[in-house]
Amino acid sequence: MEKLRIGVVGCGGIANNKHLPSIEETQLADVVAFCDILPERAKETAEKFGVAGAKEFTDYRDLVKEDLDAVYVCTPNRSHCEISVAALEAGHHVMCEKPMAMNYAEAQKMCAAAKKSGKLLTIGYQSRYRADSIYLKRECEAGVLGDIYYARAKAIRRRAVPTWGVFLNEFEQGGGPLIDIGTHALDLTLWMMNNYKVKSVVGTIYHKLNSETEPANAFGPWNPKEFTVEDSAFGFIIMEDGATINLEASWALNTLDVHESKAVLCGTKAGADMNDGLTINGTKNNKQYILRPDLSAGAVAFFTGVSDKPEIIEQRTFLGAIKGENDLIVLPEQAAVVTQILEKIYQSAKEGRQVVV
């Protein structure tokens, strides 16, 4: 079977450590074009992951002119919209890394471009493909939890600030832990609830620890002068149906309650907690129960007999959708709402008020 032809824009860590090894493992596609503003980085990545004759570029506008099936956008957040729209308009399917965009207007522009072009657009929310996520999503769809009216989206690190690349640069990224890891937790929570209609948002952001010079950080000390994004952020989200979500995100916070890309759900029939392995709690026969499913056995929901690594399933899902073998799991309209909420949390924190959507 003929392999798909892939181009990658942005040859940094997320491309080299997540997408490219995963594409290689699926054996479903060849990466034939690489683009990075640093030519040596494009060359190095092409030599490692490219097929013979793979082309290298420093301008994405040249890459999207190539004969490709899909373009992977693995650049800083500021350019997600611009590059994705250009790739879609050039007739390519697009996998864009999270978050979808810097703001809701950009996300809507990306959705419109996908719709107009007829090409697929998906966002790199790989947490949906974890075994606990797949199991819990099935339970939610089966109505086991009933009406989910309260949830917590948790992305809490104690001292794990990414000090490489442009993570600390507000201009390039649009924010810190909220837009970086909070986005995963929020996406997971909204997906479980199947609730994408937002009513209002209250948010707070903090710059309390980013001036520390001896931070005991897992990735080494940071330069306080370069740490221009928040170190923690929190949001209280009310949906149109009255459901509420607490979103917690931090890179640096003095807490031991550390959980990343986790959801806590409370419904009318049962609850679920991903904090320490997946548990489902409820009542039966006038007694309380806790169910802890064994997620080590059996195959994943979408593909049988293949790797159960989330990043591999993510690639198989996207590449399979291009070939018409399955549907996308992460829809751009869903990811746009995640971006909308994140934007409103930042706005609420800046203006010191509740923001009605």
Secondary structure, DSSP 8 states (H G I E B T S, - for coil): ---EEEEEE--SHHIIIIIHHHHHHHTSEEEEEEE-SSHHHHHHHHHHH--TT-EEES-HHHHTTSS-SEEEE-S-GGGHHHHHHHHHHTT-EEEE-SSS-SSHHHHHHHHHHHHHHT--EEE--GGGGSHHHHHHHHHHHTTSS-SEEEEEEEEE-SB----STTTT-HHHHSSSHIIIIIHHHHHHHHHHHT---EEEEEEEEE-SSTT-SS---TT----TTT--S-SEEEEEEEETTS-EEEEEEESB-S-S--EEEEEEEEESSEEEE-TTS-EEEEEETTEEEEE---TTSS--SS-SSS---HHHHHHHHHHHHHTTSS--SS-HHHHHHHHHHHHHHHHHHHHTS-EE-
